[in-house]
Amino acid sequence: MPTLTTADGTLWGYGRSGRAGGRPVLVHHGLIGDAALDPRMTALGEDHGLEWIVIERPGYGQTPPMAMDRIADWPAMIAPVLEALGITGRFDAVGVSAGAPYTYALSAGMADRAGRLCILSGVPFIGMEAVLAAYPEDGQASYARYATAGETALRDEFRIFCETMAARFADHAGLSAALTAILAQDVAGPAREARLQARDWGFPPGAVRCPVDLWHAQADDLVPYAAARLSADGLPNAAWHIQADPSHMASDATLREMAERLAQPEG
């Protein structure tokens, strides 16, 4: 995947696919991911006039680890990247699972440029008491630990997780490549994700005022449906869609509906 270096000397990995020069859509990958997109997304982008842009977050792909105090830092961090990529006007954004908080941050921090948001099985606003209470007890305990654990402890925990995943998905080229890059950076990416999800994001749900479409399976075994629904209810302009496929991963139907939504004119 390509890289670019911004004026301050920071290296970023990124990817572009779909319709070159089409409507720009920033895609935020999940906890395990990089700039490589599912081929289904590439085809849908070509068919619907959408250009997908994935910026690898710090500690993922070819983007090195860097300090982040809160998720609200994200818009300022990537503003130079967008400029270098020639994205100077409005854009839409997609958040997949752990990429959802960063997608919301664009609406809160770039309200004049962020158009529509699409959230696929997204991590909810954990800081809302009712949302966290909708998680099972072990999930609540994990987030309590993530909020206070030191960097070494978080990396140790996620190193074991990523090594287990790498062995399990050794034959899956995309996941294997993403995990190899994550492990090469000593799991700095997932460790940061967990810590920032569990702490104050730096903006409330009410700050996300642009239209948001959310798809979620009722049987999602990673992000509880009830927690995601409660979080969505706190957004000023949200539309909720139930994914019939029980998987945490987006189904063909969900991806198609998302692309069709993004292809519609604004307003």
N, C-alpha and C positions, 0 to 999 in steps of 0.2 A: 504494500500500500504506500502511497506517496506521503511525503512530509513537507512541512514548511517551517521557516523560522521567522518569527515576528520581529519587529524593530528592536525589542528589548533583549533579543537573543534567545528567546524560548523556543524550543523545538516542539512541534505538534504533529501527531499523526492524524490523517484524515482519509476519507474516501468519498467519492462522488459516483452516483449511478442513476439509472433511470433515464429520463429525457434530458439530454444536455441542453442547458439554456431554458429549461422549463421552470414552472413555479417552484421556488426553492423551499424545501422542507428539511429542517434540521432534525435528525434522528438521534435519540439518546439510547445507547445500548444498555443492556441489563448488567447484573452483577458480574456475569461471565460474558465477555464480549469484546469486540474491537470494531474497526471500521468496515469489516467485511459484512455485507448484507446478504440476507437470504435471497436466493435467485428469484423467488416469488415476488419479492419487493421490486427487484430490478424490472421484471416484466410488467408489473402494475404501474410503475413509474413511466415506462415507455408508452404504455397504452393510455394513460390519463394525463400526460403532459406534466409530470412531476419530476423534479430533480432532487434526489435524496442526497443530503450532505451529512456525513457522520464525522464528528470531531471526537477523537479518542480522549477520554478524560485522563487526568494525571495518574500514572501507574498502569495504564492499559495500552496495548499495542506498542506503538513507537513513541508515545508521549511519556516523558520521564515523570517521576513523582515530583510534586511541588506542594507547597503549603496551601491549605484551605481552612479557614476558620469556621465557615458556615456555607450552606448551599447557596445563600444569597450572593456569594462572591462570584458565582459562575458567569453571569452576564458580563461583568467587567473583565473577567479573565479571557473570554472568547471574543470580545469586541474586536481586538486586533486581528484575530484569526479570520473573522468574517470579512473584515476590510481586505485582508490579503487574498481572500478567495473571491473578491469582487461582489460580495453580497452587501449592498449598501442600502437597500430599501426594506420593504416588508417581507416577512417570511412566516411560514407556518412551522409547527414543531410536533414531533412524535416522541413519546416517552414509553419505553418498554421496561416493565418491571421496576428495577432499581434506577432506571433512567427517568422515571416520572418526576421526582423532586426537582431535577435540573430543568425539566421542561416547564414546570410551574414557575420556576425562578425567572425564566425569560419573560413571562407575562408580567411578573411583579417588577422586574428590573429593566425591561425594555418595552414598556407598555405602548410606546408609539410605533413600535416595529413588529411586535409579535401579533400574528393574526389569529388563526385557529390552532387549538391544541388537540391532539389525539393521544389518549392514554390506553395502553394495552396491558392489562393485568398489573396495573401500577401500584407501587408502594404508596400507601396513604399517608396523610398528615399524622405521624406517630405522636406528635406533641399534643394532639387533642385527646383528652382523658378518655372519652367514650370510645374513640377509635382504638387506642391501645388496649382498653378493657375487652374489646371484641376479639383480641388474639387469645389463643390458648395460653395456659399458665407458663409453659416453657418458652413461648414466644415473648411474653412479657418479661420473663426473667432474662432472656437474651438481650433485649433492648436495654434493660436496666444495666446490664453488664457492659454493653457497648458504650453507653454514655459516660462511663467512669473508668473503663479499663485503660491501661497504658498502651503505648504503641507496640511494645514487645509482645505483650499478652495477646493483643488483637492479631498481630501478624502470625504468631504461633498457631492461634485457632484457625485462621483462614488458610494458612499453609497446609495444614492437615486436610481441610475441606477441599482445597484445590488439587492437592496430590491425589486424593481419593477420586475426585471427578475426572482427573486426567487419566487415571487407570481405567475408570469405567467407560470413558468415551474415547479411548485410544484410536478407535476405528472411525471416529467422526472427524473428518478433516477440519471443518470450521471450528468446532469446539476445542479440538486438540491444539490448533494454532493459537487460539485466544488464550487458552490455559498456559501454554508454553511461554507466551509473552508475559502473562501475569506473574508466573513463578520466577521468570528471569528478573523481574523487578521486585522480588521478595514480597509479593502480594500486597504492595503498598496501595493498589487501587481498591480492592475489596475491603481492606482494613479501614481505609478512609471513608468508604461508602457507609459502612456500618456505624462508624462513630458519628458522622454528620446526620444520618437518618435519625439517630436516637436523640440528638441535641436540637436546640432551637434552630429552625431553618433560616431565621432572619426575616421572615415575612409570614403573615397569616393567610389562611385560605381566602379570606375576603379580598386580598390584594390581587388575586388571579381573576381579573374581570373580563378577559376575552372569552369567546365561546370555547367550551371544552366538551369533547365527546369521549366517553369512557366505555371500554368494553371489558367485561369481566365474567369469568365462569363461576357459576354457583358452587361448583365442586373444586375450585382452585385450592390446592393443598399447600401452597407457599404463601399466598397473601389471602387471608380470610375474606370471603365475599362480604360478610357483615361489616368488617372494618373498612373495606374499600367503599362500600355504599354510604356509610356514615360520613366518611371523608368527603365524598362527592357532594353530599347534601350541604356541606359548608361552602361550596363554590357558588359564586353569584350567578353563573351562566353556564350550567352544566346539563348535558343530556346523557342519560344512562342507558347502556345497551347490554343485554345479557348474551354472553357467548354460549351457544348451545353445546359446543364441544367442551368437555369437562377439563381439558388440559390448561395448565398455566400458560402454555405457549399459544400464540395467536393461531386461530384456524384459518383455512383458506377463505371462508366466508367473511370472517372478521377483517382480514387484510383487504379483501375486495371492497367491503363496505367503507373502510377507512379511506381507501384511495378515491372512491367515488365521492365521499364527503369532502375531501381536500380539493378535488377537482372542480367543485362548485364555485361560482363567483362569490366573492365576499359581499356581505350586506344582505 
